[in-house]
Amino acid sequence: MNVFISADIEGTCGIADWCETERSTPYDYNYFRKQMTLEVKAACEGALAGGADAILVKDAHDSARNLDPAQLPEAARVLRGWSGDPLSMMSGLDQDGYDAVFCTGYHAWASCGGNPLSHTMNLKNDIVVLNGVRMSEFLMNAYTAAYYQVPVAFLTGDKALCDFAKELIPNITTVAVNEGRGGSVVSMHPDAALRAIKEGAKKAVKNAKKCYLTLPDHFDVTIRFREHKRAYDRHFYPGATLEDEKNVRFTSDDWYEMLRFFHFVLSD
């Protein structure tokens, strides 16, 4: 059993403000960097207890240099930094043959009230709508896992996203560590979160084969940018169209082509 973990921070237990996610504000960031690492550690330990043999952790937040690798089990390798390939937060999934995907510290989609830090890839768009559904990074990455025929077995983050994930993949194991209320969050105790994540990960490994997701036959995405000039700039991507001053649309039958579009159009 080979497990791939994609680790973000905006769904870490207790996190509530952007300064807690940024290396430039170490007083706030260092605590949540540590908690992010501990949650990934708990997921690794649970996966190993459930029968996993090897784990690759993709540090998938901001600089991709957040986790403290020394705190993780020796069975876990860590992929730090950004390679620049279209898989982005799932970089490395196309190698080595994985049996399950875990997503830790994930957050709700842009403009969702379920997390004060909700966004999709960056803060320069208001909403990203894929096949009529507001797209989160989790949905995008779950489709990437499906593209490589790897089940998405485990998710930790805010309640809004965990509820969505259960609708998308009924047998997925989730741990909702936070619940957003406007600009605030109600969270579990961080130690209770670690225990729940470890137990959830153990269960998820054993349940992974029930968590396959089928890709749609066609993809239609519209991105509403916050600034019209950015929409104008990004609509020059081959095949994209400018629907109005702020909306850029793109369609394809190939998920990898969608990833290529997101890589260039949703990048900072």
N, C-alpha and C positions, 0 to 999 in steps of 0.2 A: 504493500500500500504506500503510494507516493502522494503526498499532500502538498498542494500549492496554497499559500496564504498571501492574500493581498491586504496590506495593512494601511489604513487611513487614520486620521486623528479626530476629525470633527464629530465622530460618534463615540469618542472615549468617555468613560464614566465621569460625569460632573462638568464637562466642558461647556462653557456658555458664552465665550467672547473671543473675537478674532485674535486678540493679543496673546491668548493662551495657545495659539497654534503656530506662532511665528518665532523663528530663531532671533529676530531683531529685538524681541522683548523677553530676555532670558528669565527675568524674575517670575513672570507668569508662565512662560513656555516650559521651563525645565521640569516643573511638577507634572505637567500633562505629557511631556515626552517620556517621563519615567512611567506614568500610568499606562500610556500606550504600549510601552515595552513590556510591562507586567501583564497586560491583557494578551499580547501576542505570546508571551511565555506560557500563560495559562492555556491558550489554545493549542500550543505545541505539546505541552505536557498531556493534555486531554487526548489529543490525536495519537500520541505515542501509547498512552494507556489503552486506547481503543484498538490498537493493532497496527498503526502506521509504522513504517520502517524508516522513512526519510521525508524531510520537509524542506521546501524552498519558501522563504519568506521574501516577498517583494515589498520593500519600504516604498509606499506609494503616496506619500504626502509631501507637497511643496518641493523642497530640495531633494527629497528621497534620501535624506541623511538624518533621520530622527531616532531610529531605534538604537539601543545599546546592544550590539551583538553578543557581548560577553555575558549578558543576563539570560540568554536563550540556551536551550538544551544543545548539547554537542551534535545531536542528530539533525539540527536545523542549519541550513546554509542561508545566507542573507544576500539578496541582490539590492545593492545600494546605488543611488544615483539614477540618472535617466539615460538609457541607451539611445533614445531618439527614434525608436521604432513605433509603428502605429498601435501596438498592443497597449502601450502606456502603462496603466496601473496593473495590467496583466502580463507585462513583459516577462518572457521566460516560459510562459505556459506552453508555447509551441515546441518546447524542447523537453526531452527526458521522459515523456509519457506519464502523465499524472492521472490519478484515480479519483481525486476529489479536490474541489476548490472551497476554501474558507475565505470569508471577507470579515475583517475585524475593524472596529472603529469607524464604520461607515455611517453616512448621514443621508437625510432626505433630499429630494430633488429641489431645483431652483424654484423659489417662491412658495415652497411648502411651509406651513406654520408649525410643522412638527419638530423643527429644530431651528434655533435662532441663527445657526450657521449654515442653513440649507443653501445649496448651490449645485450647479452641474458643471464641473470641470474648472470654472473660473467665475469671477464676479462681474463679467462683462456681458452677460445675457440675463434676461428676465425669466424666460422659460425655453425649454427644448422639448418639442413634442414629436414623439416617434410613433407612427401608426396610431395616432389619436390618443396616446398616453404620454403624460409628462415624464420625461426620461430622467432618471437618476443615474449616477455613476454605477450604482449596483445593477440596474437594468442593462446598461451598456456592457458591463463586464460579465454579467450572467450570459448575455448573448454571445460574447466572445468565448466563454467557456463552452457553450453549446456548439459553437462553430468548430471547436477542437474536440467535441464529443466527450467533455469532462463534466460530470455532475457537480452542481453547486449545492453543497451539503450543509453549510453553516454560515451564519451571519450574526454579528454583534453590532449594535448601534442604537439609534433612537427608535421609539415605539412606532412612529409613523412608517418608517422604512421597513421595520420588521413585519408590520401588518401587511404591507404591500407584498413583501417577499413570500409570505405564506399564501397569498392569493396566486402568485405567479408559480410557485413551486410548493405545492401543498405539503410535501414530506420534508421540507427543509427544517433544520433545527435553528432556532433564533434565540438570542438573549438580548432583550431590550433593556439597556442600562440607564437610559434617559427618556424623559418625556418632555417635549417642548411646550412652553406656555408663553406665547408672545416672545419677548426678548429674554426669557428665563428658561431654566430647566429644573425639573424634579428628577433626582438621580438616586440610584441605589447607593449603599455604602460601597466604597471602592473595593474593600476586601470581599464583600458579598458578591460583587461583580466578578471578581477573579474566580471565586469558587463556582459560580454559575457558568462561567465561560469554560472552565476546565471540564466540568461535568457535561456541558452541552457539546463540546468538541469530541469527547469520548463517545457520546451517543451518535454524533454525526458521522464519524468514521464507519460505524457499524451499519448506518442507515444510508450510506452514500449512493448505493445502486438504485435507490428509489427516487433519486433527486435529479434525474436527467430532464433537460428542458429542450423542447423542439423549437427550432428557429422558424419564424414566419417565412413565407415564400417571397415576400416583397417588403421593402423598407421605404418609408416616406417620412422624412424629417423636416421640420420647420424650426429654425432658431430665431427667437426674437431678441435682438441685441438691445442693450440699453441706450446706445448712441447710434444714430443713423449713419454717421460716417464710418463706423466699424462695419455695419451691414453692407454698405456700399463697397468697402474694401474687400470683404470676404466673399462677396457674390461672384468674384472673378474666378473662383475655383472652377475647374472644368466640369460642366454639367450642372452647376448650381444656378439658381435664378433668384432675382430680387423681386419678391412678391409685393412689397410696398417699402416704405422708407426704412423700416427696421427689421423686416422678416426675410430671411434667406431660406430657400427650400432646395432639397436635394433628394433624389430617389435612386434606388438601385435594387437589383435582385441578389446582390452579392454582399454579405456582411463585411467582408474584408474591405470592399470599396467604401462602405460606410465608415469603417475605422480610419481609412485613409482620409476621408473627408473631415471627420472629427479631428484628426491629428493636425490638419492644417487650418481648419476654420475655427475650431474651438481652442486652439492653442493661445497662450498669452502673447 
